[in-house]
């Protein structure tokens, strides 16, 4: 299953990143860079090919590359972030996905959509209707994807920044999330609650392995009890900015 991983180094201005649901606390930019290096190493050790985008130091949130593009089979959809300060991050993504041979489409103004609001489970695409993704963004994504055999399902998101700040999916398609942050668990075919907010986000490394924040040891134990191998990595400095293990990369399988 390993594929290509798109990442961008954190900006030295990371601490200035946007915040919606959390209070601002000090962020250690040097520690963040070390954590980012550890994060990318977890993938390299599993056989993923890393593509490092040019640094975008003028964009404090630029390290959260998942919000700039979402890949569906051979189609890369460039987003239009709901946070105006982040819209300049998208331009640098186009030549990268084009170099991978992907077809490219884009969400057009005035619609907004951020990649952190997009969760793929099989051929179903759950899209968070959040402060960053609006109804027009959901509609444009549906127009792009339904002819390609994807079903688009809107999900209300008001308790977290993005849909994938609240829920993600295990290799078997089971959706997991911390219940206080999940508004409509009945929309998912299978839902399992996890005990920690930092345990909401997992990345599927292969059919038997997930990547999880080191801040969620009880969730790691729960997932191991389900028969999964759990690889953990510290992302505390990114969690202070409503980030998680999913938003630091774009996975092209």
Steps between C-alpha positions, in 0.01 A plus 500: 500500500779760557497780247616859472488742793477875441632711788621855561742608776351711779543874483701675773179706535298190590386653830306764302274237342122534493300385805125440522416281800814517716661777700843605383792357697876517435627284213862385482597536132825302543317212668236514229764452231646202687153351538435555129824318418399211725156496335642473149746235616211277610381490140843457345561204730181343359605541138320821410665727243529853640443807285595809698334818376706820502487680833232768525627691800261788430207265572487401870251220426676375188621182671137382509513397134194274516280809485633608159418195287301175517577204275233262368650221288675693219325832569655769718252764619664828597304659781401855585563544874236662715772690683601781265851503645552146370395542137853577385608149604311335214691639200818312587311173508391499134844434339568227757186298427538560127853356522347182642289460187171578673207671333436831676173677582435789735230631730396837358417825682297590689473142630728384780626150579798380705646152474474441873123484451520208255493140626505213250354163605482259210325692221319727744633851560386659824539878483488715810275804476721708728617856551756430224285308245168637374201352318627621162832325561319176579285540187801564274678196639189288439486620138861394450476163673160344440566437127811311616304268724538672837211576736526833685340527845497834689569484875435784748815622678481771767690348793835461323699684235456236229315172455831314534567687824203301631501168311719285276476143369681176574618267222173302512292816457394535863480868591646602836462821697485659843127519569486858638630622162279281277160645410349237271652155561188343347614618157783246505436133431721400794614731777722425802569765767856557623594628848724795403447800275854451362397145403246621242757512224669197350677454168484158337858400419398158366214254547621404846672814624392849604691811602377676816604792718719405794259711709233226487636190682156368600379521142815320387417218742142482372618475140758234584221303666323511161800327345670801347866591517520857631792727416510816713672831447506821709317796344436715807607829339258446212218392732530841668389644163212255445721277286535123509675212322267513198544865408880496481504305174314404184509130423499397132458123485 
